[in-house]
Amino acid sequence: MCNGTGVGVLTAAFAGLVSFLSPCVLPLVPGYLSAVAGVAPDELRGAGARRVLGPSLLFVLAFSAIFILLGLSATAIGSTLTNHKTTLEKISGALIVVMGAFFLLTPFVLRLNREWHVDGLMQRAGRGGPLVAGAAFAIAWTPCIGPTLGAILTLAAASHSEGHGALLLAFYCLGLAVPFVLTALFFGYMTSAFEAVKRHYRVIVVAGGALLVVTGVLVFSGQFAVLNQQAQSWFGDSGVIC
């Protein structure tokens, strides 16, 4: 039986993917790629994989390191409240529900759904290399990343285990990083797919927000841990969920 967080890591990975596909991030991906690879946006389609893969990997490693450190910090704070586990779970669940509701509102409230254009920041960060650009992305995340990242950080705080907290944020980063690297490698194909995604932004955001709300309710009621244990029991021996 593997000793992971089961449903938690799947939730975190899906939240990362929703963050990547959100209307505050997806339109900016070519700009991020251009900055980290050191090529003009209109040259990305013809850039070789060798030219963009290395910088892209450094970029995702940089923002992943910062997010995982945030997860460790959140878990450390949560671990100081072990004597108030039930209260912490209820507070965490309520916060996740609020963040999910905020995310659900973004397609309908324009002020919550605006894009942050950080071209100047990325241009300056790009001159410092992909590691600096990745750190800049992590620090200056957009309103769309805020609710999903905040929800996973809250889930990490409620886990009472630094290893689990780091694992949750690692899977969140995986959901962000994999499509970014795939975009770097297959820019032409991925940008065509992005057009289809953009036509279904509302569905993606609603699905992500609904997942956060359901997760928050389960954490608040104490059923998330039960569901997690069941998932590990069902799939642990086969190694499907760890």
N, C-alpha and C positions, 0 to 999 in steps of 0.2 A: 504494500500500500504506500503510495507516495504521500509525502507530508506537505502538501501545498495548500492553496486557498480556494481550490475548486471554482465555484461560481464567481468568486471575487475577481480572479484573474481574467476570466472571460468578460465580465462586466467592464473591467478596466481597459482591456484591449479594444472592446467595442466603443467605449467612450473616447479613446484616442483616435480611432478611425472616424468617428463622428466629428471630432474636433478638426481633423484634417479636411473633411468634406464640407465643413461649415462655410457659409458665405463670407465670413470674415477672414478665412485662411486660404481656401482654395484659389481664389483669384490672384493671391499674392505669391503662390508657389513659383511661377516662372521668374518673378523678381528675386526671390530667395535663391533659386538655382543659379540665376545669372550672377548674383553677388558672390556666392561661394565658389563657383567654377571660374569666375573671372572672364566670362564671355558675355557679349551683348545678347539680350533676350532673343533677337531674331536669328542668332547663330546657334542657339541651343539644339535646334532640330538636326543640324549637321555636325554637332560636336561628337567626337568619339567617346565611347564608354570609358576608356582609360582616362580621358581628360576630366570627366565629371564624377566618376565613381568615388575616387579617393577623397576629394573635397566634400562630397555629399555625406560619406560615412563619418568624416570628422565633424561635420555640421550636426548630424543627428546624435553623435556621441556627446557633443558639448551640451546640447539642450537636455539630453537624457540625464547626464550627470547632475545638472542643476535640479531637475524635477525629482530625481531619486533622493538627492540630499534633502529636498523639501519634504519628501515622504518620510525619511528617517527622522526629521525634526518633528513632524506631526505625530509620529508614533511615539517618540520620546515624551512629548507632552501628554499624550494619552496614557502612557504607562505610569505617569505620576498620579493618575486618578484611578488606579486599579481597585481601590477600596470603594469606588463609586461607579462600578461597572454598569449597572442598570441605568443610572442617571446619564452616564456618558453615552450609552447606546441611544437613549431617547433624544438627547440633544443632537447627536450625530445624525440620527434618522431625520429629525425635523429640519436640520440644516440641508441635508441632501434633497429633501422634498422641496424646500424653498429654491435651491439652485436648479432643480429640475423644472419647477414652475417658471422660473426666470428664463430658462432656455426655451421652454415651450412658447413663451411670449414673443421671442425674437422675430418670428416670421410675421407677426401681426402688429408689433409696436416698432415703428421705423427707427426710433431713437435707440432702441436696444439692438438693432440689426444693422447698424452702419458699419462700413468697412473702415479700418484704420490703415491709412496709406503711410507706410514707414519707409518710403523709398530713400529719403535722406539718411535715415538711421542705417538702413541696410547697405547703402553705398559706402558710408564711413566704416561700418563694421566689416564690409567685404575687403577693404584695404588691409584690415588686420588679419585676414585669413579666415578659413571656415570655422575654426574654433571660436574666434571672437564673434563671428556672425551667428553661430549657434547659441552662444551665451546671450547675445542681444535679442534673439528670438525668444529665448526662455524668459528673459526679464521683461520684455515688452510684449507679452502675449496679448491677444486681442480680446474683446468682450465675449466672443464665442468660445474661446478656450477657457476663460475664467470659470464659468459654472461647471463644466465637465471636470477640469483639473481640480477645482475646489471640492467637488463631490468625492473624487477619488482620494484626495488628501484627507478629507473627513473620514472616509472609510478606513484609510490607513491608521488614523488616530484612534479609531475604535477597535483596531485589531490587537492592541497591547503587545505586539511583537515587532521588533525592528526588522527582522527578516521578512515577515509578511508585508509590512509597510513598504519596504524597498521593492519587494516582488510586485506588489500592486502597481507602483509607479513605473517599474520596468515594463510591465505589460501595457500600461497606458502609453508609454513612450514607443513601444513596439507598434501600437496601432497608429501612431503618428509617423514613425520612421519608415516602416515598410513601404507605404504608398509614395513617400517622398523619394526614397531610393529608386523605386520602380519608375517614377517619373523621370528621374535623372537618366536612367538606362534606356527607357523607351519613350522619350519625350513626345514624339509624334503620335504614337498610339494613345498615350495617356491623356494628352490634351484633347484628342477626339472624344475619349470617354468622359472627360470633364464636362464637355458640352451637354452630354446626356444627364450628368449629375446635376448640373445647374438648373435643368428643367424640373428637377424633383427636389429642390432645396427644402421646400416646406415639409415634404414627407420625411426626409432625413432628419431634419431638426425635431419634428414632432416625435419620431421614433426614439431619438436620443433623449429628449426630455422626458418622454413617458418611461423609458428604462430607468432614468435617475429617480423619478417619482416613486416607481414601484420598488426600487432598491431602498429608498429612504423609508418607505412604509414597512418593508421587511426588517430593516435594521431597527426601526423604532419599536416594532412588536416583538423583537427577539427571534423572529423566524428566519432571518438571513443566515444565522449560524447553523440552524437546524437544516436548512436547505443545502448549505455548504457541506455539511457532514454527509448528507444523503448523496450528494454528487460525488464526493470522494469515495463513498462506499460502492456506488454504482460503477464508477469508471476507474477508480484508483488502481485496481489490480491490473487492468489492461494498459495503464499508462496514458490513457487518453486525456485525463485531467489530472494535473499535479498541483 
